[in-house]
Structures are given as structure tokens and as C-alpha cells.
Amino acid sequence: MKKNLLLVSMTLFALALILPACSDDDGGTAGTDKMLFEMAKSTSGFTWFENSDANLPKSSGTGHSEPLLRTRYNSPAATMLDGDGRIKDGITFPDGSLIVKELLNSNGSIGRYAILYKQSDHPDADADGWVWGYIAGDGSVTEPAVNKGAGCRGCHGQAGHIDFNLMNKFF
């Protein structure tokens, strides 16, 4: 009886260690990247930069390799756009803002999503409140959110940015 109880206890202990590792959403970086990817795939309720979903050629100031792009803003972010669909000068995007830059291959398919999600209290948010996502069209992570935009902020923080957005500067 004691032997069976010990075996059951050891089995339960082992399961307690193993099962969390099998989870699809660990609540950490994998969960954040998955969340950002799901948010980026949805196109409903967005406003396009300059009110157009036309593909734009990449700018001279980009570090992205894809030749085309287009950028869209969810409702909270769109409140910071003017009537021409450009970012208002000197603004700071409110929490809840989601900005999705679709980086497109020459055939128009999505190569990557560059995602900015403003959520100041999120554990993966940088000091300015942005959660940065850089995720391939197939969902594989190019730059994990836990890095807090380390690979992106150098370019996005250059002179002329508006709350780390460069669309007005280059387009």
C-alpha cells in the first residue's frame, strides 16, 4: 500500500512538472507572440495609413527586407490619425492601440508582420508602453516580444518618429 501511494505521489509530481511545458500558451513570451500574431491576422475594424490599402514600396529608411508594405491601425490607434489618414504630429498613442505593418513579398503575400501594441501594463511592454512583435506570415517568431523591441527601437527611435512610428517620415 505504501509503495503504491509513493508511486502515485511521484507520478503526480512528475505530471505537475511536465504538463505546464506542454501548454500552447505559457502566459509568457510564447503567449504574447501568439496573441500578437492572432491580433495581426484580423483585418476587421482597421483604418489604413493614408486611408488606402495600396501596397507601398519599402522606404530607404527601412531595415525590413520585404519590398512592399502597408500599415493599418485599430480603432484606438486610428483616433491619432488626421483626416488624410496620417499620424498627427506630436501625439502619443493610447493604450489599446494596435498598429500592424504588413511586410509583403513581391507577389503580395505577407512575409512578416511588424506589430506595435500599446499596453503599458503588459509584462513584455517596453518603457514607452509598446509591446513589439515581429512575426512571419506563417506564425514563426522573428523577434520575440520579450526582447521589448531591442532589434527595432534603433530605427524606430530615429529623429522624426512619432511615438516610434515612421510612416509620416518616409511616406
C-alpha positions as CSV (number, residue, x, y, z in Angstrom):
1,M,0.0,0.0,0.0
2,K,2.8,2.4,1.0
3,K,4.6,1.5,-2.2
4,N,1.5,2.3,-4.4
5,L,1.0,5.6,-2.5
6,L,4.6,6.6,-3.2
7,L,4.3,5.6,-6.8
8,V,1.1,7.7,-7.2
9,S,2.7,10.7,-5.5
10,M,5.8,10.5,-7.7
11,T,3.6,10.3,-10.8
12,L,1.5,13.3,-9.8
13,F,4.7,15.3,-9.0
14,A,6.2,14.4,-12.4
15,L,2.9,15.4,-14.2
16,A,2.9,18.7,-12.3
17,L,6.3,19.4,-13.8
18,I,5.7,18.1,-17.3
19,L,2.2,19.4,-18.2
20,P,2.9,23.1,-18.0
21,A,5.7,22.6,-20.5
22,C,3.2,21.1,-23.0
23,S,0.9,24.1,-22.9
24,D,0.4,26.1,-26.1
25,D,0.2,29.3,-24.1
26,D,2.6,29.6,-21.3
27,G,1.5,33.1,-20.4
28,G,4.9,34.4,-21.2
29,T,6.7,35.3,-24.4
30,A,5.2,32.4,-26.5
31,G,1.8,33.5,-25.3
32,T,2.5,37.2,-26.2
33,D,3.8,36.3,-29.6
34,K,0.8,34.1,-30.3
35,M,-1.5,36.8,-29.1
36,L,0.1,39.4,-31.4
37,F,0.0,37.1,-34.4
38,E,-3.7,36.5,-33.9
39,M,-4.3,40.2,-33.5
40,A,-2.3,41.0,-36.6
41,K,-4.2,38.4,-38.8
42,S,-7.5,40.1,-38.1
43,T,-8.2,43.0,-40.5
44,S,-11.7,43.9,-39.4
45,G,-12.2,47.4,-38.0
46,F,-8.8,48.9,-39.1
47,T,-8.0,52.1,-40.8
48,W,-5.2,52.1,-43.4
49,F,-2.4,54.6,-43.5
50,E,-3.5,57.5,-45.8
51,N,-6.9,55.7,-46.0
52,S,-5.6,53.3,-48.6
53,D,-4.8,49.6,-48.5
54,A,-2.5,50.1,-51.6
55,N,0.9,48.4,-51.4
56,L,3.7,50.9,-50.9
57,P,7.3,50.3,-51.9
58,K,9.7,49.9,-49.0
59,S,11.4,53.1,-48.0
60,S,15.1,54.0,-48.0
61,G,15.0,54.1,-44.2
62,T,13.7,50.6,-43.6
63,G,15.6,47.7,-42.1
64,H,13.0,45.2,-43.4
65,S,13.8,43.0,-46.4
66,E,10.4,42.7,-48.0
67,P,9.9,45.1,-51.0
68,L,6.3,46.2,-50.2
69,L,4.3,47.2,-47.2
70,R,1.0,48.6,-46.0
71,T,0.1,49.8,-42.5
72,R,-3.2,49.7,-40.6
73,Y,-4.5,51.0,-37.3
74,N,-7.2,49.6,-34.9
75,S,-9.9,52.0,-33.6
76,P,-7.9,53.4,-30.6
77,A,-4.8,54.0,-32.8
78,A,-6.9,55.5,-35.6
79,T,-8.1,58.3,-33.3
80,M,-4.5,59.6,-33.7
81,L,-4.8,59.9,-37.5
82,D,-5.8,63.1,-39.2
83,G,-8.4,63.3,-42.0
84,D,-5.9,62.2,-44.6
85,G,-5.1,59.0,-42.6
86,R,-1.6,60.3,-41.5
87,I,-0.4,60.3,-37.9
88,K,-1.0,63.6,-36.2
89,D,2.2,65.4,-35.2
90,G,3.4,65.2,-31.6
91,I,0.8,62.6,-30.4
92,T,1.3,59.6,-28.1
93,F,-0.9,56.6,-29.0
94,P,-3.3,55.5,-26.2
95,D,-3.2,52.1,-24.5
96,G,-5.1,49.6,-26.6
97,S,-3.6,50.9,-29.9
98,L,-2.6,48.2,-32.4
99,I,-0.5,49.1,-35.4
100,V,0.1,46.4,-37.9
101,K,2.7,46.8,-40.7
102,E,2.2,44.1,-43.3
103,L,5.6,43.4,-44.9
104,L,4.8,42.0,-48.3
105,N,6.8,39.8,-50.7
106,S,7.0,40.8,-54.4
107,N,4.0,38.6,-55.1
108,G,1.9,40.5,-52.5
109,S,1.9,37.7,-49.9
110,I,2.6,38.6,-46.3
111,G,6.3,37.8,-45.5
112,R,6.1,39.3,-41.9
113,Y,4.0,41.3,-39.6
114,A,5.7,44.2,-37.7
115,I,3.4,44.8,-34.8
116,L,3.2,47.6,-32.2
117,Y,0.6,47.1,-29.4
118,K,0.4,49.8,-26.8
119,Q,-0.3,48.2,-23.4
120,S,1.7,49.9,-20.7
121,D,1.0,47.3,-18.0
122,H,1.9,44.3,-20.1
123,P,4.9,42.4,-18.9
124,D,6.5,42.5,-22.4
125,A,6.0,46.2,-22.8
126,D,9.0,48.5,-23.2
127,A,9.4,51.6,-21.1
128,D,7.2,53.5,-23.5
129,G,4.3,51.1,-23.2
130,W,4.8,49.3,-26.5
131,V,4.8,45.5,-27.0
132,W,6.8,44.8,-30.1
133,G,6.1,41.9,-32.4
134,Y,8.0,40.7,-35.5
135,I,6.3,37.6,-36.8
136,A,6.5,35.8,-40.1
137,G,3.3,35.2,-42.1
138,D,3.4,31.5,-41.1
139,G,3.4,32.5,-37.4
140,S,7.1,31.8,-36.7
141,V,8.6,34.4,-34.5
142,T,11.4,36.5,-36.0
143,E,12.0,38.7,-32.9
144,P,10.3,37.6,-29.6
145,A,8.2,40.1,-27.7
146,V,10.2,39.5,-24.6
147,N,13.0,41.4,-26.2
148,K,10.9,44.6,-25.9
149,G,11.7,45.8,-29.4
150,A,15.5,45.7,-28.9
151,G,16.0,44.9,-32.6
152,C,13.6,47.5,-33.7
153,R,13.9,50.6,-31.5
154,G,17.2,51.7,-33.0
155,C,15.5,52.5,-36.3
156,H,12.0,53.4,-34.9
157,G,13.6,55.8,-32.4
158,Q,15.4,57.9,-35.1
159,A,14.7,61.6,-35.5
160,G,11.3,62.3,-37.0
161,H,9.4,59.4,-35.4
162,I,6.0,59.9,-33.8
163,D,5.7,57.6,-30.8
164,F,8.1,55.2,-32.6
165,N,6.2,55.3,-35.9
166,L,7.9,56.3,-39.1
167,M,5.1,56.2,-41.7
168,N,4.8,60.1,-41.9
169,K,8.6,60.4,-42.2
170,F,9.1,58.0,-45.1
171,F,5.7,58.2,-46.9
